[in-house]
Amino acid sequence: AEPVRAETLARFTAAFAPSGFRAEAFYPCYGLAEATLLVSGGTVGRAPRTAEIEERRLVSCGRAWGEQRIAIVDPETGSERAPGETGEIWIAGPSVARGYWRNPEATRHDFAARLAATGEGPFLRTGDLGAFLDGELYVTGRIKDLVILRGRNHYPQDLELTAEQSHADLRPGCGAAFAVEIGGEERLVVVQEVERHRRSGFEELAAAIRRAIAEEHEV
């Protein structure tokens, strides 16, 4: 799952407000196929709520719907996280599937999780990261997408956004950030498209990306 950025909704609202669009028309929500889609959602007719999560202003995906139970859990220990803390999103409820078709190993791993303190479960381990704040879910990213550099977690979406905004000749939404192992150490790699009119001076663009990421993320 991808986090919903507050600035994205703000720009969209500003662009289409002259045509009558209102922020109350947005309906950020969270779901996945294994839970027969909808897991959480906001209130119809209410502008989306935002909050500062891990130094990012993110948009709420609302409260759990129906009989769904959402827990934010440390994926290593199975301990439930406190409000505002990030962890893996676990889901339980009548709409959660029984497992994966003819894949018992993946089913045991993803569909049989239990909370360490109480044994409550089974939960579906979604692989998504998020946090609860005031009873609402904020999605922050994916566990498998995390870039871990010198012991610090970085979301690739944040690195990609910083890179594309570092120079006017870089195409927005056309980059990727990931880690590779070199000499036993994780190193950051950024691949970024440039605008078609740019035919030379790529060293300048690379330097701008390096500088922006170093300043913003200390990488």
C-alpha positions in Angstrom: 0.0 0.0 0.0 1.1 3.5 -0.7 0.8 6.4 1.8 -1.5 9.2 0.9 0.3 12.5 1.1 -1.6 15.6 2.4 0.2 17.9 -0.2 -1.1 15.7 -3.0 -4.7 16.2 -2.0 -4.1 19.9 -1.4 -2.7 20.4 -4.9 -5.5 18.4 -6.5 -8.1 20.4 -4.6 -6.5 23.7 -5.6 -6.3 22.7 -9.3 -9.9 21.6 -9.6 -11.6 24.0 -7.1 -12.5 26.4 -10.0 -14.6 23.5 -11.5 -16.5 23.0 -8.2 -14.4 20.2 -6.6 -14.4 20.2 -2.8 -12.0 18.4 -0.5 -15.0 16.7 1.2 -15.3 14.6 -2.0 -12.1 12.7 -1.3 -12.5 9.3 0.4 -9.1 7.8 1.3 -9.5 4.2 2.4 -7.4 1.1 2.9 -8.0 -2.5 1.8 -6.6 -5.5 0.1 -7.8 -8.6 -1.8 -7.0 -11.0 1.1 -9.5 -9.1 3.2 -12.2 -9.0 0.4 -11.1 -5.4 -0.2 -12.3 -2.7 2.2 -10.7 -2.6 5.6 -11.0 1.0 6.7 -12.5 4.2 5.5 -13.4 7.7 6.5 -16.7 9.6 6.9 -18.5 10.5 3.8 -18.8 14.2 3.4 -15.9 15.0 5.8 -12.6 16.4 4.5 -9.8 13.8 5.1 -7.9 14.2 8.3 -4.1 14.6 8.3 -1.4 14.0 10.9 2.3 14.2 11.3 3.6 10.6 11.2 7.4 10.0 11.1 8.0 13.6 10.1 5.6 13.3 7.2 2.1 14.8 6.9 0.0 11.9 5.9 -3.7 11.4 5.2 -5.9 9.2 7.4 -7.5 6.1 5.8 -10.3 6.2 8.4 -11.5 3.7 11.0 -12.0 -0.1 10.7 -15.2 -1.0 9.0 -17.8 -3.5 10.1 -16.4 -6.3 12.3 -12.8 -5.8 11.1 -10.1 -5.6 13.8 -6.9 -3.8 12.9 -3.8 -4.0 15.0 -0.5 -2.3 14.5 2.2 -4.8 15.5 6.0 -5.1 15.7 6.5 -7.7 13.0 9.5 -9.3 14.8 8.0 -9.7 18.3 4.3 -9.8 17.7 3.8 -7.0 20.3 1.1 -4.4 19.6 2.4 -0.9 19.1 1.2 2.2 21.0 -0.9 4.9 19.3 1.3 6.9 16.9 4.0 4.2 16.6 4.6 2.6 13.3 4.3 -1.2 12.8 2.9 -3.9 10.5 -0.8 -3.7 9.8 -2.6 -6.9 11.0 -6.2 -7.6 10.2 -8.8 -10.0 11.6 -12.5 -10.3 10.7 -15.2 -12.3 8.9 -14.2 -11.0 5.5 -10.6 -12.1 5.7 -9.8 -15.0 3.4 -8.9 -18.4 4.8 -5.6 -18.5 2.9 -3.9 -18.7 -0.4 -5.0 -21.3 -3.0 -2.8 -24.4 -2.8 0.0 -22.5 -0.9 -0.1 -23.8 2.6 3.4 -22.4 3.5 2.4 -18.8 2.6 -1.0 -19.3 4.3 0.6 -20.4 7.6 3.0 -17.4 7.5 0.4 -14.7 6.5 -2.9 -15.9 7.9 -2.1 -17.4 11.3 -0.4 -14.5 13.2 -1.3 -14.0 16.9 -0.5 -11.2 19.3 2.3 -12.1 21.6 0.8 -10.7 24.8 -2.7 -12.2 24.5 -2.6 -14.9 21.8 -5.5 -13.1 20.1 -5.9 -14.1 16.5 -5.5 -15.4 13.9 -4.6 -12.2 12.1 -3.7 -11.6 8.5 -0.2 -10.1 8.2 -0.5 -7.6 5.4 3.1 -6.6 4.9 2.0 -3.0 5.0 3.2 -0.5 7.6 1.0 2.0 9.4 0.1 3.7 12.6 -3.0 4.4 14.6 -3.8 7.9 15.8 -7.0 8.9 17.4 -8.5 5.6 16.3 -7.7 6.2 12.6 -5.3 4.3 10.4 -2.4 6.0 8.6 -0.5 3.9 6.0 3.2 4.7 5.8 4.5 2.1 3.3 5.5 -1.5 2.7 7.9 -3.6 4.8 9.6 -5.1 1.7 10.1 -1.7 0.2 12.0 -0.2 3.1 15.6 0.9 2.3 17.8 0.3 5.4 21.0 2.3 5.4 23.4 2.4 8.4 20.7 1.1 10.6 18.0 3.7 9.6 14.8 2.9 7.8 14.0 5.0 4.7 10.8 4.9 2.7 11.6 4.8 -1.0 8.7 7.1 -1.8 10.3 9.8 0.3 13.7 9.3 -1.4 12.1 9.4 -4.8 10.1 12.6 -4.0 13.2 14.3 -2.8 15.1 13.3 -5.9 12.5 14.4 -8.5 12.1 17.8 -6.7 15.8 18.5 -6.7 15.9 19.9 -10.3 13.4 21.3 -12.7 14.6 19.0 -15.5 13.7 15.8 -13.6 10.4 14.1 -14.5 8.0 13.8 -11.6 6.7 10.3 -10.8 9.4 8.7 -13.0 12.1 7.6 -10.6 12.9 4.7 -8.3 15.0 4.3 -5.2 16.3 1.0 -3.9 19.2 -0.5 -2.1 21.9 -2.9 -3.4 24.7 -4.6 -1.5 28.2 -3.6 -2.4 31.2 -4.9 -0.4 28.9 -6.2 2.3 27.2 -2.8 2.8 23.8 -1.6 1.7 24.1 1.3 -0.8 21.4 3.6 -2.1 20.6 3.6 -5.8 18.4 6.2 -7.4 17.2 5.9 -11.1 15.5 9.0 -12.4 14.2 10.0 -15.8 15.0 13.5 -17.2 12.8 15.7 -19.4 13.1 15.1 -23.1 14.6 18.5 -23.9 17.6 17.8 -21.6 20.4 16.4 -23.9 23.5 17.0 -21.8 24.8 18.1 -18.3 23.6 14.9 -16.6 26.4 15.2 -14.1 24.7 18.4 -12.8 21.4 16.6 -12.3 23.1 13.7 -10.5 24.9 16.1 -8.2 21.6 17.9 -7.5 20.0 14.6 -6.5 22.9 13.6 -4.3 22.9 17.0 -2.6 19.1 17.0 -2.0 19.0 13.4 -0.6 22.0 14.1 1.7 20.4 17.3 3.1 16.9 15.9 3.5 17.7 12.3 4.6 21.3 12.4 5.8 22.3 9.6 3.4 
